[in-house]
Amino acid sequence: MSVEGDLFTDRELETKRLQLNFENGVNSILISPRRMGKTSLVKKVKGLVESPSLKVVYMDIYKCRTEYEFYEKFASAVIQATSTKMERMAENAKEFLMGVSPKIVFSPEPTTEFSLSLGLNPRANNAEEILDLPEKIARKRGIQIVVCIDEFQQIGEMPDSLTIQKTIRSVWQHHQHTSYCLFGSKQHLMSKLFYSRKLPFYQFGDMFFLRKIPTDKWIPFIISRFEVAGRKISVPLAEKICTTVENYSAYVQQLAWNVLIATETEATEQTFIEGLEATLAQVAPLFVEQTANLSSYQLNLIRAICSGYHTDFGKQEVTSRFALGTRSNLPKLKKALIDREFIDETESGLFLSDPLFVIWFNKNMM
């Protein structure tokens, strides 16, 4: 979920830095935990810089599972964003890509009017040709292009991923009129792609790590949003909204909104409780789905963390109390939960990644 306009708060330094990167053709890499506002930040900057001489392409590749699904999404998004009229899209596709049969597909979804289908495939379309598309358009039109790719970690999950990464890097590193902003919601996978010296995207661009927005920045924002709605909230309650969800941007917005809905004139402890219950009800279906396929051992390791254990899981008192199995089983349990982004590993030990999941799990699974 991204927010825009008056709902976007803080991030002044990150906004300025990313805007300068967009305007000066510098590649950008955004890495942070989920729900920290990466998509909102990119869309904010997109709105600030777009002009006839600078086009910003945004795409989400979360549903792309193969190399050519990505290329189809990539080429279609570039053509759509750089075409001034719908009827010009097919012509532009044929001008810059060989052997395509473009089709305009009207969408039944209210948020999307139409999409462009190109029907790319390995036999007819060379990967390098597709990846060079924005640079060709930029040179031909005399413009600069920024390509923003959300959920970029999907590239690392595709079959023969290393070959795909090498192919993409080999083309994009030579672009002079096109720059890239790459970001995603799976922090450990994004970090692996861009921090590993052995992988092609190492040092590909300016690295951002989005931190949590401080509570002292959130409090006046929350109070102001209540005032706009003709309601009041105290500083302590606004602070409680932040601390309850550990300042995770999306959750602060969601919880504050639900408290506001529950409030008639001024927020109280009761309306805070009602807002929190509403928020938990909204995320519960996702948490139920996520935990459905966890093993008993994995669930028990989560229970141990919820109970305050963050290290020394191999101790007899911990393994027996929470039925974690043998000591040799612990590394496998830990890796599985890190890979599925249930837990993070820090210098202080293992911690659950999602603050609302902690509240939900304690309430429903302990």
C-alpha atoms as one frame of an Amber mdcrd trajectory, in Angstrom:
protein
   0.000   0.000   0.000   1.428   3.400  -0.986   0.299   6.852   0.126   0.449
  10.116  -1.783  -0.313  13.828  -1.420  -1.100  15.067   2.085  -0.838  11.527
   3.478   2.895  11.419   2.666   4.981  12.609   5.607   8.650  13.296   6.386
  11.363  11.662   4.208  12.606  15.146   3.233  16.241  14.059   2.940  15.437
  10.847   1.064  13.073  12.723  -1.251  15.723  15.318  -2.092  18.419  12.698
  -2.643  16.237  10.503  -4.854  15.025  13.519  -6.824  18.624  14.545  -7.528
  19.387  10.994  -8.664  16.406  10.977 -11.027  17.316  14.367 -12.470  20.997
  13.497 -12.919  20.739   9.961 -14.272  22.068   8.182 -11.176  20.891   4.617
 -10.503  19.172   4.173  -7.119  18.698   1.090  -4.940  16.159   1.239  -2.089
  16.391  -1.393   0.644  14.420  -1.541   3.884  12.005  -3.772   5.786   8.470
  -4.042   4.496   5.975  -1.257   5.068   8.577   1.487   5.381   7.229   3.545
   2.491   9.574   2.721  -0.410   6.798   2.745  -3.017   5.304   5.944  -1.593
   8.693   7.646  -1.732   9.309   6.640  -5.349   5.838   7.774  -6.451   6.313
  11.058  -4.581   9.541  11.761  -6.454   8.007  10.601  -9.728   5.373  13.304
  -9.347   8.016  15.939  -8.586  10.316  15.367 -11.558   8.188  14.248 -14.501
   8.326  16.660 -17.418   8.411  16.554 -21.239  12.182  16.004 -21.043  12.169
  13.470 -18.173   9.874  10.458 -18.234   9.532   8.155 -15.225   8.424   4.567
 -15.824   6.964   2.666 -12.856   6.276  -1.073 -12.857   5.614  -3.765 -10.260
   7.044  -7.170 -11.215   5.780  -9.130  -8.199   3.767 -11.493 -10.414   6.635
 -12.128 -12.840   7.987 -15.644 -12.365  10.073 -16.132 -15.518  12.578 -14.143
 -17.554  10.216 -13.367 -20.418   7.332 -12.470 -18.124   9.665  -9.794 -16.785
  10.675  -8.654 -20.269   7.012  -8.409 -21.299   6.205  -6.291 -18.243   9.332
  -4.191 -18.739   8.762  -3.423 -22.422   5.021  -2.812 -22.028   5.544  -0.378
 -19.143   8.244   1.540 -21.024   6.124   1.843 -24.176   3.047   2.949 -22.217
   4.908   5.555 -20.153   6.640   7.088 -23.170   3.625   7.164 -25.503   1.550
  10.342 -25.412  -1.622   8.692 -26.681  -3.061   5.186 -26.456  -3.330   4.854
 -30.221   0.404   5.575 -30.547   1.429   2.675 -28.310   1.186  -0.026 -30.966
   3.074   2.114 -33.466   5.834   2.861 -30.959   6.143  -0.822 -30.042   6.622
  -1.764 -33.707   9.101   1.073 -34.222  11.437   0.024 -31.417  10.914  -3.749
 -31.165  11.211  -6.235 -34.020   8.573  -8.866 -34.681   5.979  -7.871 -32.090
   2.177  -7.964 -32.450   1.020  -5.361 -29.928  -2.523  -5.441 -28.597  -4.368
  -3.014 -26.338  -6.161  -5.033 -23.661  -8.910  -3.256 -21.726  -8.981  -4.193
 -18.059 -12.085  -5.005 -15.991 -10.289  -3.603 -12.923 -11.380  -0.070 -11.967
  -7.814   1.032 -11.175  -6.450   0.049 -14.598  -8.083   1.187 -17.829  -5.996
  -0.916 -20.203  -2.678  -2.681 -20.670  -0.382  -3.289 -23.610   0.328  -6.866
 -24.657   3.396  -7.454 -26.846   3.632 -11.246 -26.895   7.408 -11.343 -26.467
   9.132 -14.722 -26.656  12.724 -16.067 -26.803  12.477 -17.183 -30.428  11.437
 -13.817 -31.846  12.829 -11.307 -29.359  16.410 -10.992 -28.201  16.794 -10.222
 -24.472  19.399  -7.516 -25.049  17.115  -5.784 -27.576  14.269  -5.659 -25.052
  16.489  -4.414 -22.219  17.879  -1.672 -24.464  14.369  -0.378 -25.273  14.251
   2.661 -22.929  17.701   3.805 -24.069  16.666   3.610 -27.737  13.524   5.635
 -27.043  15.411   8.191 -24.939  18.031   8.758 -27.659  15.435   8.972 -30.426
  13.223  11.428 -28.515  16.032  13.467 -26.947  14.813  12.826 -23.405  15.948
  11.205 -20.160  14.121   8.165 -18.774  14.071   6.743 -15.252  12.802   3.162
 -14.958  11.467   2.304 -11.475  11.016  -1.408 -10.771   9.133  -2.468  -7.650
   9.607  -5.974  -6.201  12.908  -6.284  -8.060  13.923  -9.187  -5.810  11.776
 -11.402  -8.072  14.705 -11.398 -10.510  16.695 -13.331  -7.930  13.951 -15.944
  -7.614  13.671 -16.814 -11.314  15.044 -19.981 -12.909  18.661 -19.447 -14.047
  18.634 -16.173 -12.128  22.379 -15.541 -12.298  22.373 -15.618 -16.103  19.412
 -13.213 -16.180  21.173 -10.827 -13.782  24.333 -10.891 -15.911  22.331 -10.173
 -19.061  20.463  -7.244 -17.497  23.594  -5.698 -15.975  25.570  -6.071 -19.210
  22.979  -3.949 -21.070  21.941  -1.405 -18.442  25.485  -0.468 -17.402  26.048
   1.167 -20.800  22.926   3.349 -20.750  23.607   7.089 -20.842  20.060   8.444
 -21.169  18.289   5.916 -18.922  18.747   5.344 -15.204  17.128   2.814 -12.885
  15.499   2.835  -9.462  15.273  -0.698  -8.089  13.469  -1.601  -4.876  11.418
  -4.358  -3.277   9.597  -5.596  -0.200  11.842  -8.551   0.700  14.787  -7.003
   2.454  17.015 -10.073   2.735  16.639 -10.940  -0.960  17.287  -7.346  -2.058
  20.355  -7.185   0.188  21.670 -10.407  -1.314  21.302  -9.065  -4.872  23.060
  -5.760  -4.249  25.506  -6.343  -1.398  27.164  -9.537  -2.635  30.447  -8.895
  -4.448  29.906 -12.113  -6.401  26.635 -11.026  -8.005  26.238  -8.806 -11.097
  24.302  -5.983  -9.420  26.966  -5.269  -6.804  27.581  -1.471  -6.691  25.032
  -0.877  -9.454  23.795   2.383  -7.948  23.353   4.722  -5.003  22.228   2.590
  -2.073  19.409   3.837   0.170  18.443   2.094   3.377  15.147   3.594   4.553
  15.005   3.961   8.306  11.900   4.277  10.433  10.384   7.749  10.608  10.979
   8.989  14.201   8.031   9.308  16.581   8.570  13.053  16.969   7.943  13.407
  13.224   4.844  11.206  13.296   3.086  12.875  16.252   2.413  16.296  14.640
   1.422  14.553  11.404  -1.150  12.333  13.182  -2.523  15.280  15.172  -2.849
  17.345  11.977  -4.754  14.579  10.167  -7.201  14.353  13.082  -7.649  18.127
  12.987  -8.391  18.056   9.253 -11.145  15.527  10.016 -12.544  17.737  12.816
 -11.300  15.509  15.623  -8.644  15.617  18.313  -5.990  13.237  19.575  -3.572
  13.778  22.456   0.196  13.578  22.129   0.375  10.420  24.323  -2.207   8.599
  22.193  -0.516   9.662  18.958   2.748   8.370  20.410   1.051   5.107  21.409
  -0.061   4.567  17.811   3.579   4.811  16.737   5.084   2.627  19.434   2.412
  -0.076  19.080   3.460  -0.739  15.483   7.140   0.144  16.031   6.968   3.150
  13.663   6.397   1.000  10.563   5.112   3.646   8.155   2.236   1.733   6.559
   1.033   0.450   9.924   1.190   3.896  11.557  -1.026   5.235   8.758  -3.403
   2.260   8.956  -3.769   2.260  12.750  -4.126   6.050  12.946  -6.878   5.932
  10.326  -8.769   3.200  12.165  -8.529   5.118  15.463  -9.801   8.222  13.688
 -12.776   6.292  12.295 -13.618   5.065  15.800 -13.390   8.616  17.193 -16.384
  10.991  17.235 -14.770  14.053  18.802 -11.578  13.184  20.694  -9.593   9.938
  20.683  -9.586   7.924  23.899  -8.055   4.686  25.128 -11.275   2.963  24.073
 -11.184   4.318  20.523  -7.501   3.322  20.358  -8.454  -0.251  21.322 -11.233
  -0.253  18.721  -8.841   1.050  16.087  -6.266  -1.611  16.911  -8.896  -4.361
  16.766 -10.032  -3.092  13.358  -6.435  -3.067  12.119  -5.821  -6.618  13.347
  -9.020  -7.772  11.643  -7.746  -6.296   8.366  -4.398  -8.103   8.488  -5.646
 -11.364  10.052  -6.510 -13.131   6.744  -2.945 -12.575   5.507  -1.415 -13.849
   8.754  -3.672 -16.912   8.763  -2.597 -17.696   5.206   1.091 -17.138   5.983
   1.101 -19.418   9.030  -1.058 -22.167   7.515   1.900 -23.964   5.942   4.354
 -23.593   8.802   5.503 -26.750  10.543   4.937 -27.308  14.250   8.643 -26.727
  14.884   8.549 -23.408  12.983   5.481 -22.251  14.903   7.161 -23.254  18.151
  10.262 -21.199  17.348   7.981 -18.201  16.769   6.307 -18.928  20.118   9.703
 -18.962  21.800  10.569 -15.559  20.320   7.163 -14.170  21.367   7.883 -15.404
  24.862  11.011 -13.285  25.077  13.723 -15.700  23.940  16.033 -14.264  21.265
  19.221 -16.306  21.730  20.366 -19.647  23.170  17.565 -21.630  21.533  19.687
 -24.761  21.841  19.538 -24.764  25.623  17.688 -27.718  27.084  15.160 -25.552
  28.905  14.200 -23.792  25.657  14.132 -26.800  23.320  12.081 -28.842  25.774
   9.674 -26.052  26.755   8.864 -25.170  23.141   9.387 -28.586  21.496  11.975
 -27.322  19.016  13.423 -30.747  18.280  17.137 -31.455  18.231  19.847 -28.786
  18.315  20.847 -29.771  14.775  17.338 -28.836  13.609  17.627 -25.209  14.765
  19.711 -23.786  11.858  17.206 -25.191   9.368  14.260 -23.746  11.330  15.940
 -20.347  11.552  16.815 -20.233   7.851  13.292 -21.230   6.801  11.697 -18.452
   8.865  14.247 -15.842   7.731  13.713 -16.813   4.080   9.962 -16.436   4.529
  10.542 -13.126   6.323   8.874 -14.081   9.581  12.023 -13.303  11.556  15.117
 -11.104  11.326  18.522 -11.931  12.736  20.439  -9.112  14.435  23.447  -8.904
  16.731  20.996  -9.247  19.642  19.410 -12.420  18.315  16.221 -13.400  16.487
  13.202 -11.081  16.367   9.877 -11.200  14.570   9.825  -8.967  11.496   6.274
  -7.649  11.672   5.007  -5.814  14.783   1.344  -6.441  13.991   2.097 -10.115
  13.442   3.547 -10.211  16.959   0.320  -8.813  18.414  -1.856 -11.116  16.295
   0.237 -14.220  17.063   0.251 -13.562  20.796  -3.516 -13.187  20.718  -4.356
 -16.151  18.511  -1.509 -18.680  18.456   0.126 -18.724  21.889
